[in-house]
């Protein structure tokens, strides 16, 4: 069953997304563009675009990129981010969602990107709709990142323990971690995007403490709106923990950035 659609879920989190979240490596973007045969004459749809990380990344590889998001605050961030990235010329941002793509202009896309957002959608219905909007041989790419089991990452266990009382109360978190939750891969295999492969890049990253605190506030389940009066005490606990773990104000993260690529079967 899909998670309840809340178009303003990220309203108070939007301004923390760019400073807090990790962007996708250029090498991963390049590999996805090459694997999908994306050319400078074709179009990309970035669905659930957030602050425009993927829209900006694919703009140099495409003729046009359309970013769609339900939150006006995210769209403002996307406009600013792509302008600062110098790719504003061929990117267009539209308010909408996977539940309503009526704002999109007519025509087909070579590639649809979804970054850290597919779980918010009605996944089966979204793929069914995208089957009618993607060129033959085109693809859907589901982008994610995850922390590897590496000796650099143990601090994250204690970090997550402090967040656990807040995130486990969230209905969407409970749904995604229930035994009944179906992985994204299964939905791709049941759709016409059933020629599936995974492309991954692993990076070792030095991250300042304040960026990790921004990352907490960029998540809908620990946004300023959701935390309310508990925001200050939680951030102070996290800051003390991270400061004790940090070296010169930085912590090391080993992260895998991946794209689950489903190509549209004829």
N, C-alpha and C positions, 0 to 999 in steps of 0.2 A: 504494500500500500504506500502511495507517495506521501512524503512529508508535507504537512500543511503549508500551502503557499502564503507567505507573508512578504508582500512587495517592499515593505519598509524595514525589513529585518536588519539591514546594515546601515540604516540612516545615521546612527551616532558612531558607527565604526569606520565609516568611509574615510575620514581624514587621517586615520592611523594606518590605512592599508599600505600606501606607498612607503612611508618610513619604516613600517614594521615587517611587512611580508618580504620573503625572498623572491626575487625575479627569476625568470627562467633563463638558463644559459643560452647564449647565442649559438653555441654548437648544437644544442638540442633543436632549436628553431630551424637551423640550417638543414639538419638531417631530416626533419619532418617535411620541410619544403621540397627537398630533393626527392624524398621517397614518394610524395604525392604528385610529383610532376608539376608543381605550382609554377606558373609563369607570370611575367609582368603584365600579361594581357587578361589575367583571370581575377576572380573575386573571392574574398574570404569573408565568412561570417563568424564573428566572435560573440558567442551566445553566453549571456551572463557575464558580460565583459568586465564588470567591476571597474577598477581605475585604469583599464586599458593596457595592462602589461602585454597581453598577447596581440592585441590590435597593433600596438606600436612595434612589436617585434616582427610581425609578418608584413607590415606595410612596405618595407623595401623589397619584398619578394613578390608582391602582388600589384595588380592594377588598381583595385579598390578594396578597402576593408570596411565592413560595417560592424560596429559594436552595438549590442543591444543589452540593456539592463533595466530592471524595473525601478531602481532607486535614483531619483534626481541627484542626490548627493554623490553617488558613484559616477554618474555621467559627468558631473562638474569636475571631479578628480581626473576622469579619463581625458576630458578636453585639455586640461592643464598638462597632464603627463605627456600626451602625444605632442603637444605644442613644444614643450621643453625638450622632447626627444628629436624634434625637427622633422617629424613625419606627418604633420597635421594635414598636409595637402591632399592626401588620398585616403584619409580616414573620415568616416561619418558616424556619429553616435546618435542612437535613437532610443527613446523610452519604449520599453516593451519587455516581453519575457517569452520563455518557451511556451507559455500558455496562450500567447497572442503575438504572432509575427506579422500582423496586418500592416505594420508601419514600414516593412521592408519593401523596396522597389521590386518590380518584376525581374525575373531572370534567375539563372542558376549559379551555384557556387562550386568552385573546385574543392574547397576545404571549409569545414565548420570546426572551429576550435571551442572547447569548453574547459575553462581553467578552474579547478577546485570547486565546481558548481553543479556538476551533474546530479549529485545526490539531492539537491534542492528541487529537482524537476520530476515530473511524471516521466520516468525514463523510457518506458515502452512507447507512450504516446508521442514523446519528443522525437524519438528515432523514426517513428512512423511518419511524422510530419516532415522530417528532414529528408526522407527518401524522395519526396517530391520536389526538393529544393537543391539537390546536389547533382552535379553532372555525372554521367556514367563514368565509372572509374574514379570518381571523387571520393572523399573520405571525411569521417568524423574523427577528431583527435581529442581525447580526454586527457588533460594535463593534470599532474599531481606532483607532490613532493613528499618524501618521507625520510625520517632519520634512520640511518643504518645502524646495525649492531656493530659498533666500533668503540674502541677504548676511549675515544675522545668525547663520547656522548653520555656517560653515566650521570652527569649533572642534570640531565633532562628528567630522570626518574624523580628526583626530589622536587624539581620544578613542577612536574605534572601532579605530584602529590598535593602541593599547595592549591592547585587549580581544581582538583577533583571534586571537592564539595560543591563547586559552582557548576561545573560542566555536567555532572551526573544528574542534576536536577532538570536539565533541559530535555524536552520531549524529542527533539530532533536527534540529540546525541543518543538517547535511549533507543530510538528506532534504528539508528545506524549500527549499534553494537548489540542488537538483539540476535538470537539464533536464526530468526526468520529473515534477516536482511540479506537480499540477493546481491552479489557483487556486480559491478558494472560490466565485467566481461560477459556474464550470462545474458545480459540484455543485448549486447552487441551480437552475440552468436545467434540469438533468436530473431534478429532483424536482418534486413538485407545488407547491413554493414558487417557481414559475418566473415570477411577475410581479415583476420585480426593478427596484429603483431605489437610488441612492446619495444619502444626505443627509450633507452635510459642513459643518463649522464650522472656520474657521482663526483661531487666536489667537496673539498675541505674548505670551510669558510670561517673567517674570524669575525665574530659579531659583537658589537658593543652592547653593553648591558641595557642602555636606554632603548636600543632597537628591539630587544626582546620584550621590554615592557610595552612598547608600542604594538608589538605583535599580539600581545594579550588583548589589548583594547581593540584590535582590528577584527577580532573574532566575534561573531554575533552572540555567542553564548556567554562571553565575558566583556561585552561592550559596556560603555559608560551607562547607557540606558538600562541594561540588565543588572549591572552591579549596584547602581544607585549609591547609597551611603557607604557601601562596603568597598567602593573603589579605592579610596585612600589607604585603608588598612591593608588590603590585599596587595597593592602595589608596593607598600613599604616592606611587607614580608618578603615579597619576591626580590625586591632590590637588595635586601640584606643577604638573602641566599645567594644571589648571583654575584654580588660583590665578593663574597667569601670564596666563590669558585673561580672568579675571573683572574686573569693575568694581565696587569696593566689596563684593566677595564674591559677586556675582551674575553669571550668564551669561544671555544672551537666547536663547530658543528660539522658533522659529516652527513651530507644530505644526498639522496638520490632524487633527481628530477626525471620524471618519466612522462611519456605520451603513449597512451593506449590507442592504437590507430586501427580503426575499422574502415575498410574500403568497401564501397558500394558494389555489390555483386550485380552483374548484368541482369 
